[in-house]
Structures are given as C-alpha cells and as structure tokens.
Amino acid sequence: MKTLRRILFASAALVLFAAADTSAQVVVRSRMVHHRTVVTTRPARPSANHVWVEGEWTPQGRTYVESRGHWERAPRPRAVWVAGHWDRRPRGYVWVAGHWN
C-alpha cells in the first residue's frame, strides 16, 4: 500500500512539474498604496539623437525598485521608445519593461 501511494505521489508530482509554465515572468500581487509623488527635473538634452526615458520598475530580489528617468541615445534612426507598463494577468500584474520599437 505504501509503495502504491509513493508511486501515485511521484506520478502526480511529475505531471505537475511537466505542466508547469516555464516562462520567466514575475507575477506581483499587492495592495496598491499611494506613494509620495517624485518630481524629476530633466537635465539638458545631450543631442538631437537622445530620447527621454521615464523611470522604470526593475526587479530586485523579491520586489520591484523604481529607477529614475534618463536620456538615452536611440539605437537607430526613427526608433521609438515604448514606455514600460503594468500588464494585468489572471493571477496579478506583470511589469513589461520599456523597449525600443
């Protein structure tokens, strides 16, 4: 009986492991709270090829940390910066990082 129970348990664990989603996403579940507003003063634009990139949320350990905005040089002509945003998923929100398009 114990052997049958072990085999069933091992089989169930194997099925659950095989069915697990292997994508590298971080799901955040949190109560939204009001934080103090941070005012960022943009420094002078270094050149016409630079685009202002707003502050981003970056994963750090088991939490997210907000980075400050900065000027970034476009990787190619007519490149457009797509700002990062929170994307709603069934089990919470996922931060989609900003990227060049």
Backbone as a printed PyTorch tensor [residue, N CA C, xyz], in Angstrom:
tensor([[[  0.8180,  -1.1860,   0.0000],
         [  0.0000,   0.0000,   0.0000],
         [  0.8660,   1.2550,   0.0000]],

        [[  1.9610,   1.2290,   0.8190],
         [  2.8520,   2.3830,   0.8690],
         [  3.5440,   2.5820,  -0.4800]],

        [[  3.9040,   1.4770,  -1.1320],
         [  4.5720,   1.5750,  -2.4220],
         [  3.6400,   2.1810,  -3.4610]],

        [[  2.3820,   1.7760,  -3.4760],
         [  1.3900,   2.3270,  -4.4020],
         [  1.2050,   3.8200,  -4.1470]],

        [[  1.1500,   4.2140,  -2.8900],
         [  0.9910,   5.6200,  -2.5220],
         [  2.1960,   6.4330,  -3.0050]],

        [[  3.3960,   5.8910,  -2.8500],
         [  4.6100,   6.5780,  -3.3130],
         [  4.6160,   6.7230,  -4.8310]],

        [[  4.1960,   5.6760,  -5.5310],
         [  4.1590,   5.7300,  -6.9930],
         [  3.1420,   6.7740,  -7.4570]],

        [[  1.9670,   6.8050,  -6.8360],
         [  0.9510,   7.8020,  -7.1910],
         [  1.4350,   9.2220,  -6.8910]],

        [[  2.0850,   9.3930,  -5.7610],
         [  2.6020,  10.7140,  -5.4020],
         [  3.6820,  11.1550,  -6.3880]],

        [[  4.5910,  10.2660,  -6.7300],
         [  5.6560,  10.6020,  -7.6760],
         [  5.0780,  10.9070,  -9.0590]],

        [[  4.0690,  10.1420,  -9.4790],
         [  3.4340,  10.3900, -10.7750],
         [  2.7430,  11.7460, -10.7970]],

        [[  2.0330,  12.0790,  -9.7210],
         [  1.3440,  13.3710,  -9.6440],
         [  2.3500,  14.5190,  -9.6570]],

        [[  3.4560,  14.3630,  -8.9400],
         [  4.4880,  15.3980,  -8.9150],
         [  5.1000,  15.5750, -10.2970]],

        [[  5.3250,  14.4910, -11.0130],
         [  5.8950,  14.5500, -12.3520],
         [  4.9480,  15.2520, -13.3160]],

        [[  3.6570,  14.9520, -13.2400],
         [  2.6710,  15.5910, -14.1060],
         [  2.5960,  17.0890, -13.8180]],

        [[  2.5770,  17.4570, -12.5440],
         [  2.5300,  18.8750, -12.1890],
         [  3.7900,  19.6050, -12.6440]],

        [[  4.9380,  18.9800, -12.4990],
         [  6.1970,  19.5760, -12.9250],
         [  6.2240,  19.7600, -14.4380]],

        [[  5.7510,  18.7760, -15.1830],
         [  5.7500,  18.8460, -16.6450],
         [  4.7700,  19.8950, -17.1560]],

        [[  3.6740,  20.1030, -16.4320],
         [  2.6550,  21.0590, -16.8700],
         [  2.9450,  22.4780, -16.4150]],

        [[  3.9680,  22.6610, -15.6070],
         [  4.2820,  23.9940, -15.0830],
         [  4.7240,  24.9120, -16.2140]],

        [[  4.3560,  26.1750, -16.0960],
         [  4.7430,  27.1810, -17.0730],
         [  6.2050,  27.5270, -16.8510]],

        [[  7.0220,  27.4260, -17.9010],
         [  8.4540,  27.6600, -17.7530],
         [  8.8700,  29.0500, -18.2020]],

        [[  7.9150,  29.9420, -18.4900],
         [  8.2930,  31.2940, -18.9120],
         [  8.8580,  32.0620, -17.7220]],

        [[  9.7000,  33.0300, -18.0140],
         [ 10.3830,  33.7790, -16.9610],
         [  9.6300,  35.0710, -16.6600]],

        [[  8.4700,  34.9580, -16.0570],
         [  7.6760,  36.1240, -15.6920],
         [  7.5820,  36.2090, -14.1870]],

        [[  7.4960,  37.4170, -13.7230],
         [  7.3190,  37.6520, -12.3040],
         [  5.9120,  38.2050, -12.1190]],

        [[  5.0850,  37.5380, -11.3290],
         [  3.7270,  37.9940, -11.0620],
         [  3.7260,  38.6720,  -9.7050]],

        [[  3.1600,  39.8650,  -9.6630],
         [  3.1400,  40.6490,  -8.4350],
         [  1.7090,  40.7720,  -7.9520]],

        [[  1.4820,  40.4100,  -6.7110],
         [  0.1820,  40.6150,  -6.0770],
         [  0.4100,  41.5540,  -4.9100]],

        [[ -0.2420,  42.6970,  -4.9560],
         [ -0.0020,  43.6930,  -3.9280],
         [ -1.1880,  44.6210,  -3.8190]],

        [[ -1.3870,  45.1500,  -2.6270],
         [ -2.3650,  46.2160,  -2.4710],
         [ -1.7180,  47.4970,  -2.9310]],

        [[ -2.4070,  48.2390,  -3.7620],
         [ -1.8580,  49.4830,  -4.2550],
         [ -1.9720,  50.5400,  -3.1640]],

        [[ -0.8910,  51.2140,  -2.9140],
         [ -0.8690,  52.2800,  -1.9170],
         [ -0.3750,  53.5530,  -2.5880]],

        [[ -0.7630,  54.6780,  -2.0340],
         [ -0.3370,  55.9520,  -2.5840],
         [  1.0280,  56.3100,  -2.0170]],

        [[  1.9880,  56.4660,  -2.9110],
         [  3.3250,  56.8780,  -2.5220],
         [  3.4600,  58.3710,  -2.7700]],

        [[  4.4370,  58.9520,  -2.1290],
         [  4.6530,  60.3690,  -2.3670],
         [  5.0610,  60.5680,  -3.8220]],

        [[  4.6710,  61.6820,  -4.3790],
         [  4.9870,  61.9880,  -5.7650],
         [  6.4320,  62.4550,  -5.8670]],

        [[  7.1590,  61.8560,  -6.7880],
         [  8.5430,  62.2310,  -7.0130],
         [  8.5980,  63.1040,  -8.2630]],

        [[  9.1580,  64.2960,  -8.1150],
         [  9.2920,  65.2040,  -9.2450],
         [ 10.7080,  65.0750,  -9.7820]],

        [[ 10.8130,  64.7590, -11.0770],
         [ 12.1120,  64.6170, -11.7130],
         [ 12.3360,  65.7950, -12.6450]],

        [[ 13.4520,  66.4620, -12.4950],
         [ 13.8060,  67.5620, -13.3810],
         [ 14.7090,  67.0060, -14.4720]],

        [[ 14.2790,  67.1860, -15.7190],
         [ 15.0910,  66.6900, -16.8250],
         [ 16.3040,  67.5870, -17.0440]],

        [[ 17.4760,  66.9910, -17.1020],
         [ 18.6510,  67.7960, -17.4560],
         [ 18.5910,  68.1320, -18.9540]],

        [[ 19.4850,  68.9790, -19.4000],
         [ 19.5130,  69.3710, -20.8100],
         [ 19.7220,  68.1480, -21.7000]],

        [[ 19.0820,  68.1680, -22.8480],
         [ 19.1910,  67.0690, -23.8000],
         [ 20.6070,  67.0520, -24.3860]],

        [[ 21.3100,  65.8990, -24.3010],
         [ 22.6980,  65.8380, -24.7920],
         [ 22.8250,  66.0600, -26.2980]],

        [[ 21.8830,  65.5260, -27.0820],
         [ 21.9160,  65.7120, -28.5370],
         [ 20.5190,  65.4660, -29.0900]],

        [[ 20.3490,  65.7470, -30.3680],
         [ 19.0430,  65.5230, -31.0140],
         [ 18.7220,  64.0370, -31.1340]],

        [[ 19.7180,  63.1700, -30.9880],
         [ 19.5110,  61.7150, -31.0990],
         [ 19.0900,  61.0790, -29.7860]],

        [[ 19.0290,  61.8480, -28.7160],
         [ 18.6650,  61.3100, -27.4110],
         [ 17.1680,  61.4530, -27.1600]],

        [[ 16.6160,  60.4610, -26.4780],
         [ 15.1910,  60.4200, -26.1260],
         [ 15.0860,  60.2820, -24.6170]],

        [[ 14.1440,  61.0000, -24.0110],
         [ 13.9350,  60.8980, -22.5700],
         [ 13.2080,  59.5980, -22.2540]],

        [[ 13.7780,  58.8190, -21.3610],
         [ 13.1850,  57.5540, -20.9200],
         [ 12.7040,  57.7650, -19.4900]],

        [[ 11.3950,  57.6370, -19.2890],
         [ 10.8180,  57.8220, -17.9590],
         [ 11.3220,  56.7380, -17.0010]],

        [[ 11.1410,  56.9640, -15.7260],
         [ 11.5300,  55.9900, -14.7110],
         [ 10.8730,  54.6460, -14.9450]],

        [[ 11.5620,  53.5850, -14.6000],
         [ 11.0980,  52.2100, -14.8120],
         [ 11.0390,  51.4610, -13.4930]],

        [[ 10.2700,  50.4210, -13.4590],
         [ 10.2710,  49.4770, -12.3450],
         [ 11.1530,  48.3110, -12.7500]],

        [[ 12.1640,  48.0120, -11.9490],
         [ 13.0590,  46.9060, -12.2610],
         [ 13.0410,  45.8910, -11.1210]],

        [[ 13.0350,  44.5870, -11.4490],
         [ 13.0330,  43.5840, -10.3860],
         [ 14.3460,  43.5900,  -9.6200]],

        [[ 14.2280,  43.5080,  -8.3030],
         [ 15.4090,  43.4240,  -7.4340],
         [ 15.0510,  42.4810,  -6.2920]],

        [[ 15.5330,  41.2500,  -6.4020],
         [ 15.1840,  40.2490,  -5.3930],
         [ 13.7150,  39.8670,  -5.5250]],

        [[ 12.9760,  40.0140,  -4.4330],
         [ 11.5530,  39.6480,  -4.4330],
         [ 10.6390,  40.8580,  -4.5340]],

        [[ 11.1800,  41.9890,  -4.9840],
         [ 10.3860,  43.2010,  -5.0830],
         [ 10.7860,  43.9800,  -6.3330]],

        [[ 10.1560,  45.0950,  -6.5530],
         [ 10.4830,  45.9780,  -7.6620],
         [ 10.9770,  47.3070,  -7.1110]],

        [[ 11.9480,  47.9060,  -7.7930],
         [ 12.5110,  49.1830,  -7.3970],
         [ 12.3770,  50.1350,  -8.5830]],

        [[ 11.9740,  51.3720,  -8.2960],
         [ 11.8200,  52.3390,  -9.3710],
         [ 13.1500,  53.0200,  -9.6680]],

        [[ 13.5240,  53.0380, -10.9480],
         [ 14.7380,  53.7420, -11.3590],
         [ 14.3440,  55.1170, -11.8950]],

        [[ 15.2780,  56.0410, -11.8780],
         [ 14.9870,  57.4010, -12.3240],
         [ 15.0140,  57.4950, -13.8500]],

        [[ 14.3390,  58.5220, -14.3690],
         [ 14.3580,  58.7790, -15.7990],
         [ 15.7270,  59.2700, -16.2420]],

        [[ 16.0220,  59.0880, -17.5300],
         [ 17.3210,  59.4910, -18.0580],
         [ 17.2340,  59.6690, -19.5690]],

        [[ 18.2330,  60.3310, -20.1260],
         [ 18.3410,  60.4680, -21.5740],
         [ 19.0310,  59.2290, -22.1140]],

        [[ 18.5230,  58.7050, -23.2340],
         [ 19.1330,  57.5340, -23.8540],
         [ 19.2290,  57.7700, -25.3520]],

        [[ 20.3330,  57.3670, -25.9190],
         [ 20.5410,  57.5420, -27.3530],
         [ 19.7480,  56.4780, -28.1040]],

        [[ 19.0210,  56.8930, -29.1380],
         [ 18.2380,  55.9460, -29.9510],
         [ 19.1900,  54.9930, -30.6690]],

        [[ 18.8820,  53.6870, -30.6850],
         [ 19.7970,  52.7170, -31.2950],
         [ 19.8580,  52.8040, -32.8170]],

        [[ 18.8280,  53.3950, -33.4270],
         [ 18.7890,  53.5320, -34.8860],
         [ 17.8680,  54.7040, -35.2330]],

        [[ 17.9770,  55.2350, -36.4440],
         [ 17.1040,  56.3470, -36.8230],
         [ 15.6250,  55.9500, -36.7590]],

        [[ 14.8030,  56.8520, -36.3630],
         [ 13.3340,  56.6940, -36.2500],
         [ 12.9080,  55.6350, -35.2300]],

        [[ 13.7890,  55.2430, -34.3350],
         [ 13.4180,  54.3060, -33.2660],
         [ 12.5130,  55.0470, -32.2800]],

        [[ 11.5240,  54.3540, -31.7490],
         [ 10.5630,  54.9360, -30.8140],
         [ 10.6520,  54.1810, -29.4980]],

        [[ 10.7230,  54.9150, -28.3880],
         [ 10.7480,  54.3040, -27.0680],
         [  9.3260,  53.9760, -26.6340]],

        [[  9.0680,  52.7240, -26.2890],
         [  7.7740,  52.2900, -25.7540],
         [  7.9530,  52.1890, -24.2450]],

        [[  7.2280,  53.0250, -23.5230],
         [  7.3790,  53.0810, -22.0650],
         [  6.9220,  51.7800, -21.4160]],

        [[  7.5410,  51.4430, -20.3020],
         [  7.1390,  50.2670, -19.5350],
         [  5.7590,  50.4620, -18.9330]],

        [[  5.0780,  49.3700, -18.6810],
         [  3.7280,  49.4460, -18.1220],
         [  3.3750,  48.1460, -17.4050]],

        [[  2.3800,  48.2410, -16.5230],
         [  1.8760,  47.0660, -15.8210],
         [  0.8200,  46.4110, -16.6910]],

        [[  0.9400,  45.1050, -16.8990],
         [  0.0020,  44.3400, -17.7110],
         [ -0.7860,  43.4030, -16.8010]],

        [[ -2.1050,  43.4970, -16.8530],
         [ -2.9480,  42.6600, -15.9920],
         [ -2.9660,  41.2370, -16.5090]],

        [[ -2.7320,  40.2990, -15.6130],
         [ -2.7750,  38.8610, -15.9140],
         [ -3.7760,  38.2120, -14.9700]],

        [[ -4.1650,  36.9580, -15.2260],
         [ -5.1600,  36.3080, -14.3570],
         [ -4.7620,  36.2400, -12.8810]],

        [[ -3.4610,  36.0930, -12.5740],
         [ -3.0560,  35.9540, -11.1730],
         [ -2.4200,  37.2050, -10.5940]],

        [[ -2.4780,  38.3140, -11.3030],
         [ -1.8720,  39.5490, -10.8040],
         [ -1.4010,  40.4200, -11.9490]],

        [[ -0.4450,  41.2750, -11.6720],
         [  0.1060,  42.1750, -12.6720],
         [  1.5510,  41.7830, -12.9690]],

        [[  1.9600,  41.9900, -14.2270],
         [  3.3260,  41.7270, -14.6540],
         [  3.8750,  43.0180, -15.2400]],

        [[  5.0730,  43.4080, -14.8230],
         [  5.7020,  44.6060, -15.3620],
         [  6.3340,  44.2840, -16.7050]],

        [[  5.9220,  45.0050, -17.7580],
         [  6.5150,  44.8730, -19.0770],
         [  7.4940,  46.0270, -19.2150]],

        [[  8.7610,  45.7210, -19.2880],
         [  9.8100,  46.7480, -19.3280],
         [  9.7310,  47.5610, -20.6070]],

        [[ 10.1720,  48.8100, -20.5160],
         [ 10.2380,  49.6590, -21.6960],
         [ 11.2400,  49.1100, -22.7010]],

        [[ 11.0080,  49.4030, -23.9750],
         [ 11.8970,  48.8870, -25.0160],
         [ 11.8220,  49.7770, -26.2520]],

        [[ 12.7880,  49.6110, -27.1250],
         [ 12.8160,  50.3460, -28.3850],
         [ 12.0130,  49.5850, -29.4210]],

        [[ 11.2470,  50.3140, -30.2040],
         [ 10.4400,  49.7140, -31.2580],
         [ 10.8460,  50.3040, -32.5880]]])
